[in-house]
Amino acid sequence: MAALAKAANEGHDDLHVLLSTPGGSVADGIASYNFMRALPVPITTYNIGTGDSIGNVVFQGGTYRVASTTSRFMFHGIGFDAQQGRLELKRLREKTQNIENDQAMIADILVRHTRLSTSDIERLFLEAAFMKSIDARERGIVDAVIDVELPPKMPIVQLVFPR
């Protein structure tokens, strides 16, 4: 978000975000999506490798979405890592409600920007489904499938996050 804000504040009127992500935090992914959609600058998102899990939501933050011919998408349901210890019914209910809420928000975003229905998304969550870029175009997840090439002298900022 900081790199996008900096570029927008510097007066760039067209931003391009090349993504390859294994996913991560649902809250961070939804915040990134909302931030990207709020910027007063068009953003093109590119899947240049893997768009997994919450990465699909970040990818939908683009006003125009492109997938490399050799990229893929992966969908799965939300879960949580259980630590050793006691889980009481109250805590399990809270975790269940959190999972249901997160999945509903993700489904809402995907329904809004793709040709997927809520029942399609529920099936993808249950199947832990992988999708090729060409299939993603047919389902409206991407607008175009191309071999991505950056123009000469385009300013590039690389962001790498530790796992």
Contact map, one row per residue, 1 for C-alpha under 8 A:
1111100000000000000000000000000100110000000000000000000000000000000000000000000000000000000000000000000000000000000000000000000000000000000000000000000000000000000
1111110000000000000000000000000000000000000000000000000000000000000000000000000000000000000000000000000000000000000000000000000000000000000000000000000000000000000
1111111000000000000000000000000000000000000000000000000000000000000000000000000000000000000000000000000000000000000000000000000000000000000000000000000000001000000
1111111100000010000000000000000000010000000000000000000000000000000000000000000000000000000000000000000000000000000000000000000000000000000000000000000000000000000
1111111110000000000000000000000000000010000000000000000000000000000000000000000000000000000000000000000000000000000000000000000000000000000000000000000000000000000
0111111111000000000000000000000000000000000000000000000000000000000000000000000000000000000000000000000000000000000000000000000000000000000000000000000000000000000
0011111111110010000000000000000000000000000000000000000000000000000000000000000000000000000000000000000000000000000000000000000000000000000000000000000000000000000
0001111111111010000000000000000000000011100000000000000000000000000000000000000000000000000000000000000000000000000000000000000000000000000000000000000000000000000
0000111111110000000000000000000000000000000000000000000000000000000000000000000000000000000000000000000000000000000000000000000000000000000000000000000000000000000
0000011111110000000000000000000000000000000000000000000000000000000000000000000000000000000000000000000000000000000000000000000000000000000000000000000000000000000
0000001111111000000000000000000000000000000000000000000000000000000000000000000000000000000000000000000000000000000000000000000000000000000000000000000000000000000
0000001111111110000000000000000000000000100000000000000000000000000000000000000000000000000000000000000000000000000000000000000000000000000000000000000000000000000
0000000100111110000000000000000000000000110000000000000000000000000000000000000000000000000000000000000000000000000000000000000000000000000000000000000000000000000
0000000000011111000000000000000000000000111100000000000000000000000000000000000000000000000000000000000000000000000000000000000000000000000000000000000000000000000
0001001100011111100000000000000000000000111100000000000000000000000000000000000000000000000000000000000000000000000000000000000000000000000000000000000000000000000
0000000000000111110000000000000000000000001111000000000000000000000000000000000000000000000000000000000000000000000000000000000000000000000000000000000000000000000
0000000000000011111000000000000000000000001111000000000000000000000000000000000000000000000000000000000000000000000000000000000000000000000000000000000000000000000
0000000000000001111100000000000000000000000011110000000000000000000000000000000000000000000000000000000000000000000000000000000000000000000000000000000000000000000
0000000000000000111110000000000000000000000011111110000000100000000000000000000000000000000000000000000000000000000000000000000000000000000000000000000000000000000
0000000000000000011111000000000000000000000000111110000000000000000000000000000000000000000000000000000000000000000000000000000000000000000000000000000000000000000
0000000000000000001111100000000000000000000000001111001000000000000000000000000000000000000000000000000000000000000000000000000000000000000000000000000000000000000
0000000000000000000111110000000000000000000000000111101000000000000000000000000000000000000000000000000000000000000000000000000000000000000000000000000000000000000
0000000000000000000011111000000000000000000000000011111000000000000000000000000000000000000000000000000000000000000000000000000000000000000000000000000000000000000
0000000000000000000001111101100000000000000000000000111000000000000000000000000000000000000000000000000000000000000000000000000000000000000000000000000000000000000
0000000000000000000000111111100000000000000000000000010000000000000000000000000000000000000000000000000000000000000000000000000000000000000000000000000000000000000
0000000000000000000000011111110000000000000000000000010000000000000000000000000000000000000000000000010000000000000000000000000000000000000000000000000000000000000
0000000000000000000000001111111000000000000000000000000000000000000000000000000000000000000000000000000000000000000000000000000000000000000000000000000000000000000
0000000000000000000000011111111100000000000000000000000000000000000000000000000000000000000000000000000000000000000000000000000000000000000000000000000000000000000
0000000000000000000000011111111110000000000000000000011011000000000000000000000000000000000000000000000000000000000000000000000000000000000000000000000000000000000
0000000000000000000000000111111111000000000000000000010011000000000000000000000000000000000000000000000001000000000000000000000000000000000000000000000000000000000
0000000000000000000000000011111111100000000000000000000000000000000000000000000000000000000000000000000000000000000000000000000000000000000000000000000000000000000
1000000000000000000000000001111111110000000000000000000001001000000000000000000000000000000000000000000000000000000000000000000000000000000000000000000000000000000
0000000000000000000000000000111111111000000000000000000011111000000000000000000000000000000000000000000000000000000000000000000000000000000000000000000000000000000
0000000000000000000000000000011111111100000000000000000000001000000000000000000000000000000000000000000000000000000000000000000000000000000000000000000000000000000
1000000000000000000000000000001111111110000000000000000000000000000000000000000000000000000000000000000000000000000000000000000000000000000000000000000000000000000
1001000000000000000000000000000111111110001000000000000000001100000000000000000000000000000000000000000000000000000000000000000000000000000000000000000000000000000
0000000000000000000000000000000011111110000000000000000000001110000000000000000000000000000000000000000000000000000000000000000000000000000000000000000000000000000
0000000000000000000000000000000001111111000000000000000000000000000000000000000000000000000000000000000000000000000000000000000000000000000000000000000000000000000
0000100100000000000000000000000000111111110000000000000000000000000000000000000000000000000000000000000000000000000000000000000000000000000000000000000000000000000
0000000100000000000000000000000000000111110000000000000000000000000000000000000000000000000000000000000000000000000000000000000000000000000000000000000000000000000
0000000100011110000000000000000000000011111000000000000000000000000000000000000000000000000000000000000000000000000000000000000000000000000000000000000000000000000
0000000000001110000000000000000000000011111100000000000000000111000000000000000000000000000000000000000000000000000000000000000000000000000000000000000000000000000
0000000000000111100000000000000000010000111110000000000000001111000000000000000000000000000000000000000000000000000000000000000000000000000000000000000000000000000
0000000000000111100000000000000000000000011111000000000000000111110000000000000000000000000000000000000000000000000000000000000000000000000000000000000000000000000
0000000000000001111000000000000000000000001111100000000000111111110000000000000000000000000000000000000000000000000000000000000000000000000000000000000000000000000
0000000000000001111000000000000000000000000111110000000000100000111100000000000000000000000000000000000000000000000000000000000000000000000000000000000000000000000
0000000000000000011100000000000000000000000011111110000000100000011100110000000000000000000000000000000000000000000000000000000000000000000000000000000000000000000
0000000000000000011100000000000000000000000001111100000000000000001101100000000000000000000000000000000000000000000000000000000000000000000000000001000000000000000
0000000000000000001110000000000000000000000000111110000000000000000101110000000000000000000000000000000000000000000000000000000000000000000000000000000000000000000
0000000000000000001111000000000000000000000000111111000000000000000000111100000000000000000000000000000000000000000000000000000000000000000000000000000000000000000
0000000000000000001111100000000000000000000000101111101100100000000000111100000000000000000000000000000000000000000000000000000000000000000000000000000000000000000
0000000000000000000011100000000000000000000000000111111100000000000000001110000000000000000000000000000000000000000000000000000000000000000000000000000000000000000
0000000000000000000001110000000000000000000000000011111110000000000000000111000000000000000000000000000000000000000000000000000000000000000000000000000000000000000
0000000000000000000000111100110000000000000000000001111111000000000000000000000000000000000000000000000001000000000000000000000000000000000000000000000000000000000
0000000000000000000011110000100000000000000000000011111111100000000000000000000000000000000000000000000000000000000000000000000000000000000000000000000000000000000
0000000000000000000000000000000000000000000000000011111111110000000000001110000000000000000000000000000000000000000000000000000000000000000000000000000000000000000
0000000000000000000000000000110010000000000000000000111111111000000000000000000000000000000000000000000001001100000000000000000000000000000000000000000000000000000
0000000000000000000000000000110110000000000000000000011111111100000000000000000000000000000000000000000000000000000000000000000000000000000000000000000000000000000
0000000000000000001000000000000010000000000011100010001111111100100000000000000000000000000000000000000000000000000000000000000000000000000000000000000000000000000
0000000000000000000000000000000010000000000010000000000111111110100000000000000000000000000000000000000000001100100000000000000000000000000010000000000000000000000
0000000000000000000000000000000111011000001010000000000011111110000000000000000000000000000000000000000000000000000000000000000000000000000000000000000000000000000
0000000000000000000000000000000000011000011110000000000001111111100000000000000000000000000000000000000000000000000000000000000000000000000000000000000000000000000
0000000000000000000000000000000000001000011110000000000000011111100000000000000000000000000000000000000000000000000000000000000000000000000000000000000000000000000
0000000000000000000000000000000000000000011110000000000000000111110000000000000000000000000000000000000000000000000000000000000000000000000001100000000000000000000
0000000000000000000000000000000000000000000111000000000000110111111000000000000000000000000000000000000000000000000000000000000000000000000011110000000000000000000
0000000000000000000000000000000000000000000111100000000000000001111100000000000000000000000000000000000000000000000000000000000000000000000001111100000000000000000
0000000000000000000000000000000000000000000001110000000000000000111110100000000000000000000000000000000000000000000000000000000000001000000001011101000000000000000
0000000000000000000000000000000000000000000001111000000000000000011111100000000000000000000000000000000000000000000000000000000000001000000000001111000000000000000
0000000000000000000000000000000000000000000000000000000000000000001111100000000000000000000000000000000000000000000000000000000000001100000000001110000000000000000
0000000000000000000000000000000000000000000000011000000000000000000111110000000000000000000000000000000000000000000000000000000000011000000000000000000000000000000
0000000000000000000000000000000000000000000000111110000000000000001111111000000000000000000000000000000000000000000000000000000000011000000000000000000000000000000
0000000000000000000000000000000000000000000000101110000000000000000001111100000000000000000000000000000000000000000000000000000001111000000000000000000000000000000
0000000000000000000000000000000000000000000000000111000100000000000000111110000000000000000000000000000000000000000000000000000001111001000000000000000000000000000
0000000000000000000000000000000000000000000000000111100100000000000000011111000000000000000000000000000000000000000000000000000111100000000000000000000000000000000
0000000000000000000000000000000000000000000000000001100100000000000000001111100000000000000000000000000000000000000000000001100111000000000000000000000000000000000
0000000000000000000000000000000000000000000000000000100000000000000000000111110000000000000000000000000000000000000000000001111110000000000000000000000000000000000
0000000000000000000000000000000000000000000000000000000000000000000000000011111000000000000000000000001000000000000000000001110100000000000000000000000000000000000
0000000000000000000000000000000000000000000000000000000000000000000000000001111100000000000000000010011000000000000000000000100000000000000000000000000000000000000
0000000000000000000000000000000000000000000000000000000000000000000000000000111110000000000000000010000000000000000000000000000000000000000000000000000000000000000
0000000000000000000000000000000000000000000000000000000000000000000000000000011111000000000000100000000000000000000000000000000000000000000000000000000000000000000
0000000000000000000000000000000000000000000000000000000000000000000000000000001111100000000000000000000000000000000000000000000000000000000000000000000000000000000
0000000000000000000000000000000000000000000000000000000000000000000000000000000111110000000000000000000000000000000000000000000000000000000000000000000000000000000
0000000000000000000000000000000000000000000000000000000000000000000000000000000011111000000000000000000000000000000000000000000000000000000000000000000000000000000
0000000000000000000000000000000000000000000000000000000000000000000000000000000001111100000000000000000000000000000000000000000000000000000000000000000000000000000
0000000000000000000000000000000000000000000000000000000000000000000000000000000000111110000000000000000000000000000000000000000000000000000000000000000000000000000
0000000000000000000000000000000000000000000000000000000000000000000000000000000000011111000000000000000000000000000000000000000000000000000000000000000000000000000
0000000000000000000000000000000000000000000000000000000000000000000000000000000000001111101100000000000000000000000000000000000000000000000000000000000000000000000
0000000000000000000000000000000000000000000000000000000000000000000000000000000000000111111100000000000000000000000000000000000000000000000000000000000000000000000
0000000000000000000000000000000000000000000000000000000000000000000000000000000000000011111110000000000000000000000000000000000000000000000000000000000000000000000
0000000000000000000000000000000000000000000000000000000000000000000000000000000000000001111111000000000000000000000000000000000000000000000000000000000000000000000
0000000000000000000000000000000000000000000000000000000000000000000000000000000000000011111111100000000000000000000000000000000000000000000000000000000000000000000
0000000000000000000000000000000000000000000000000000000000000000000000000000000000000011111111110000000000000000000000000000000000000000000000000000000000000000000
0000000000000000000000000000000000000000000000000000000000000000000000000000000000000000111111111000000000000000000000000000000000000000000000000000000000000000000
0000000000000000000000000000000000000000000000000000000000000000000000000000000000000000011111111100000000000000000000000000000000000000000000000000000000000000000
0000000000000000000000000000000000000000000000000000000000000000000000000000000100000000001111111110000000000000000000000000000000000000000000000000000000000000000
0000000000000000000000000000000000000000000000000000000000000000000000000000000000000000000111111111000000000000000000000000000000000000000000000000000000000000000
0000000000000000000000000000000000000000000000000000000000000000000000000000000000000000000011111111100000000000000000000000000000000000000000000000000000000000000
0000000000000000000000000000000000000000000000000000000000000000000000000000000000000000000001111111110000000000000000000000000000000000000000000000000000000000000
0000000000000000000000000000000000000000000000000000000000000000000000000000011000000000000000111111111000000000000000000000000000000000000000000000000000000000000
0000000000000000000000000000000000000000000000000000000000000000000000000000000000000000000000011111111100000000000000000000000000000000000000000000000000000000000
0000000000000000000000000000000000000000000000000000000000000000000000000000000000000000000000001111111110000000000000000000000000000000000000000000000000000000000
0000000000000000000000000100000000000000000000000000000000000000000000000000010000000000000000000111111111000000000000000000000000000000000000000000000000000000000
0000000000000000000000000000000000000000000000000000000000000000000000000000110000000000000000000011111111100000000000000000000000000000000000000000000000000000000
0000000000000000000000000000000000000000000000000000000000000000000000000000000000000000000000000001111111110000000000000000000000000000000000000000000000000000000
0000000000000000000000000000000000000000000000000000000000000000000000000000000000000000000000000000111111111000000000000000000000000000000000000000000000000000000
0000000000000000000000000000010000000000000000000000010010000000000000000000000000000000000000000000011111111100000000000000000000000000000000000000000000000000000
0000000000000000000000000000000000000000000000000000000000000000000000000000000000000000000000000000001111111110000001001100000000000000000000000000000000000000000
0000000000000000000000000000000000000000000000000000000000000000000000000000000000000000000000000000000111111111000001000000000000000000000000000000000000000000000
0000000000000000000000000000000000000000000000000000000010010000000000000000000000000000000000000000000011111111100000000000000000000000000000000000000000000000000
0000000000000000000000000000000000000000000000000000000010010000000000000000000000000000000000000000000001111111110100001000000000000000000010000000000000000000000
0000000000000000000000000000000000000000000000000000000000000000000000000000000000000000000000000000000000111111111111000000000000000000000000000000000000000000000
0000000000000000000000000000000000000000000000000000000000000000000000000000000000000000000000000000000000011111110000000000000000000000000000000000000000000000000
0000000000000000000000000000000000000000000000000000000000010000000000000000000000000000000000000000000000001111111000000000000000000000000110000000000000000000000
0000000000000000000000000000000000000000000000000000000000000000000000000000000000000000000000000000000000000111111100000000000000000000001111000000000000000000000
0000000000000000000000000000000000000000000000000000000000000000000000000000000000000000000000000000000000000010111110000000000000000000001110000000000000000000000
0000000000000000000000000000000000000000000000000000000000000000000000000000000000000000000000000000000000000110011111011000000000000000001100000000000000000000000
0000000000000000000000000000000000000000000000000000000000000000000000000000000000000000000000000000000000000010001111111000000000000000000000000000000000000000000
0000000000000000000000000000000000000000000000000000000000000000000000000000000000000000000000000000000000110010000111111100000000000000000000000000000000000000000
0000000000000000000000000000000000000000000000000000000000000000000000000000000000000000000000000000000000000000000011111110000000000000000000000000000000000000000
0000000000000000000000000000000000000000000000000000000000000000000000000000000000000000000000000000000000000000000111111111000000000000000000000000000000000000000
0000000000000000000000000000000000000000000000000000000000000000000000000000000000000000000000000000000000100100000111111111100000000000000000000000000000000000000
0000000000000000000000000000000000000000000000000000000000000000000000000000000000000000000000000000000000100000000001111111110000000000000000000000000000000000000
0000000000000000000000000000000000000000000000000000000000000000000000000000000000000000000000000000000000000000000000111111111000000000000000000000000000000000000
0000000000000000000000000000000000000000000000000000000000000000000000000011100000000000000000000000000000000000000000011111111110000000000000000000000000000000000
0000000000000000000000000000000000000000000000000000000000000000000000000011110000000000000000000000000000000000000000001111111110000000000000000000000000000000000
0000000000000000000000000000000000000000000000000000000000000000000000000001100000000000000000000000000000000000000000000111111110000000000000000000000000000000000
0000000000000000000000000000000000000000000000000000000000000000000000000001000000000000000000000000000000000000000000000011111110000000000000000000000000000000000
0000000000000000000000000000000000000000000000000000000000000000000000000111100000000000000000000000000000000000000000000001111111000000000000000000000000000000000
0000000000000000000000000000000000000000000000000000000000000000000000000111000000000000000000000000000000000000000000000001111111100000000000000000000000000000000
0000000000000000000000000000000000000000000000000000000000000000000000011110000000000000000000000000000000000000000000000000000111110000000000000000000000000000000
0000000000000000000000000000000000000000000000000000000000000000000000011100000000000000000000000000000000000000000000000000000011111011000000000000000000000000000
0000000000000000000000000000000000000000000000000000000000000000000001111000000000000000000000000000000000000000000000000000000001111111000000000000000000000000000
0000000000000000000000000000000000000000000000000000000000000000001111111000000000000000000000000000000000000000000000000000000000111111100001001000000000000000000
0000000000000000000000000000000000000000000000000000000000000000000010000000000000000000000000000000000000000000000000000000000000011111110000001000000000000000000
0000000000000000000000000000000000000000000000000000000000000000000000000000000000000000000000000000000000000000000000000000000000111111111000000000000000000000000
0000000000000000000000000000000000000000000000000000000000000000000000001000000000000000000000000000000000000000000000000000000000111111111111000000000000000000000
0000000000000000000000000000000000000000000000000000000000000000000000000000000000000000000000000000000000000000000000000000000000001111111111111000000000000000000
0000000000000000000000000000000000000000000000000000000000000000000000000000000000000000000000000000000000000000000000000000000000000111111110000000000000000000000
0000000000000000000000000000000000000000000000000000000000000000000000000000000000000000000000000000000000000000011100000000000000000011111111000000000000000000000
0000000000000000000000000000000000000000000000000000000000000000000000000000000000000000000000000000000000000000111100000000000000000001111111100000000000000000000
0000000000000000000000000000000000000000000000000000000000010000100000000000000000000000000000000000000000000100111000000000000000000001111111100000000000000000000
0000000000000000000000000000000000000000000000000000000000000001111000000000000000000000000000000000000000000000010000000000000000001001101111111000000000000000000
0000000000000000000000000000000000000000000000000000000000000001110000000000000000000000000000000000000000000000000000000000000000000000100111111000000000000000000
0000000000000000000000000000000000000000000000000000000000000000111000000000000000000000000000000000000000000000000000000000000000000000100001111100000000000000000
0000000000000000000000000000000000000000000000000000000000000000011110000000000000000000000000000000000000000000000000000000000000001100100001111110000000000000000
0000000000000000000000000000000000000000000000000000000000000000011110000000000000000000000000000000000000000000000000000000000000000000000000011111000000000000000
0000000000000000000000000000000000000000000000000000000000000000000110000000000000000000000000000000000000000000000000000000000000000000000000001111100000000000000
0000000000000000000000000000000000000000000000010000000000000000001100000000000000000000000000000000000000000000000000000000000000000000000000000111110000000000000
0000000000000000000000000000000000000000000000000000000000000000000000000000000000000000000000000000000000000000000000000000000000000000000000000011111000000000000
0000000000000000000000000000000000000000000000000000000000000000000000000000000000000000000000000000000000000000000000000000000000000000000000000001111101000000000
0000000000000000000000000000000000000000000000000000000000000000000000000000000000000000000000000000000000000000000000000000000000000000000000000000111111000000000
0000000000000000000000000000000000000000000000000000000000000000000000000000000000000000000000000000000000000000000000000000000000000000000000000000011111000000000
0000000000000000000000000000000000000000000000000000000000000000000000000000000000000000000000000000000000000000000000000000000000000000000000000000001111100000000
0000000000000000000000000000000000000000000000000000000000000000000000000000000000000000000000000000000000000000000000000000000000000000000000000000011111110000000
0000000000000000000000000000000000000000000000000000000000000000000000000000000000000000000000000000000000000000000000000000000000000000000000000000000011111000000
0000000000000000000000000000000000000000000000000000000000000000000000000000000000000000000000000000000000000000000000000000000000000000000000000000000001111100000
0010000000000000000000000000000000000000000000000000000000000000000000000000000000000000000000000000000000000000000000000000000000000000000000000000000000111110000
0000000000000000000000000000000000000000000000000000000000000000000000000000000000000000000000000000000000000000000000000000000000000000000000000000000000011111000
0000000000000000000000000000000000000000000000000000000000000000000000000000000000000000000000000000000000000000000000000000000000000000000000000000000000001111100
0000000000000000000000000000000000000000000000000000000000000000000000000000000000000000000000000000000000000000000000000000000000000000000000000000000000000111110
0000000000000000000000000000000000000000000000000000000000000000000000000000000000000000000000000000000000000000000000000000000000000000000000000000000000000011111
0000000000000000000000000000000000000000000000000000000000000000000000000000000000000000000000000000000000000000000000000000000000000000000000000000000000000001111
0000000000000000000000000000000000000000000000000000000000000000000000000000000000000000000000000000000000000000000000000000000000000000000000000000000000000000111
